[in-house]
């Protein structure tokens, strides 16, 4: 099933929707069915774009990991301080 971009003529909201061939979704904002299907550029995947995306994901995962470790260390410091006074 392809993903299409739509613009609701009733509320002007733009959204993407995964739809079956021949079906038209309703607007998730107002429930209207008067939609305009927009022309969108196809996504192109190359080895370079995949590597870049993977690098961004690794960086974000590293930041989350550091935040978790920091939060755990802070929790342990507070726990020790509160329970060993």
C-alpha positions as CSV (number, residue, x, y, z in Angstrom):
1,X,0.0,0.0,0.0
2,X,1.4,3.4,-0.9
3,X,1.6,6.4,1.3
4,X,-0.1,9.5,-0.1
5,X,-0.1,13.1,1.0
6,X,-3.5,14.9,1.2
7,X,-4.8,18.3,2.0
8,X,-8.3,18.7,3.5
9,X,-10.3,21.4,1.7
10,X,-12.5,21.7,4.8
11,X,-9.9,22.5,7.4
12,X,-6.7,23.0,5.3
13,X,-4.8,20.3,7.3
14,X,-2.1,18.4,5.4
15,X,-1.5,14.7,6.3
16,X,0.0,11.5,5.0
17,X,-2.0,8.3,4.9
18,X,-1.3,4.7,4.0
19,X,-4.2,3.7,1.7
20,X,-5.3,0.8,-0.4
21,X,-5.6,1.4,-4.2
22,X,-8.8,3.2,-5.0
23,X,-9.7,4.3,-1.5
24,X,-9.7,7.8,-0.1
25,X,-9.3,8.4,3.6
26,X,-11.1,10.9,5.8
27,X,-9.3,13.8,7.3
28,X,-8.0,12.9,10.8
29,X,-8.6,16.4,12.0
30,X,-12.2,17.2,11.0
31,X,-13.4,13.9,9.5
32,X,-14.1,15.5,6.1
33,X,-13.8,13.6,2.9
34,X,-13.2,16.6,0.5
35,X,-9.5,15.9,0.1
36,X,-6.9,17.0,-2.5
37,X,-4.2,14.4,-3.1
38,X,-0.9,16.3,-3.3
39,X,2.0,15.6,-5.5
40,X,5.0,14.5,-3.4
41,X,8.5,13.5,-4.3
42,X,9.4,9.9,-4.1
43,X,11.9,8.8,-1.4
44,X,15.2,7.7,-2.9
45,X,17.4,5.4,-0.9
46,X,21.1,5.2,-1.6
47,X,24.0,3.6,0.3
48,X,25.1,7.1,1.3
49,X,21.6,8.1,2.6
50,X,21.3,4.8,4.5
51,X,24.7,5.3,6.1
52,X,23.8,8.9,7.0
53,X,20.5,7.9,8.5
54,X,22.2,5.1,10.5
55,X,24.8,7.5,11.8
56,X,22.1,9.9,13.0
57,X,20.3,7.0,14.7
58,X,23.5,5.9,16.4
59,X,24.2,9.4,17.6
60,X,20.7,9.7,19.0
61,X,20.9,6.3,20.7
62,X,24.2,7.3,22.3
63,X,22.7,10.5,23.7
64,X,19.8,8.5,25.1
65,X,22.2,6.0,26.6
66,X,24.3,8.8,28.3
67,X,21.1,10.4,29.7
68,X,20.0,7.0,31.1
69,X,23.4,6.4,32.7
70,X,23.4,10.0,34.2
71,X,19.9,9.5,35.6
72,X,20.8,6.1,37.1
73,X,23.9,7.6,38.7
74,X,21.9,10.5,40.1
75,X,19.3,8.1,41.4
76,X,21.9,6.0,43.1
77,X,23.6,9.0,44.7
78,X,20.3,10.2,46.1
79,X,19.3,6.8,47.3
80,X,22.6,6.4,49.1
81,X,22.4,9.9,50.6
82,X,18.8,9.3,51.8
83,X,19.3,5.8,53.2
84,X,22.8,6.1,54.8
85,X,22.3,9.3,56.8
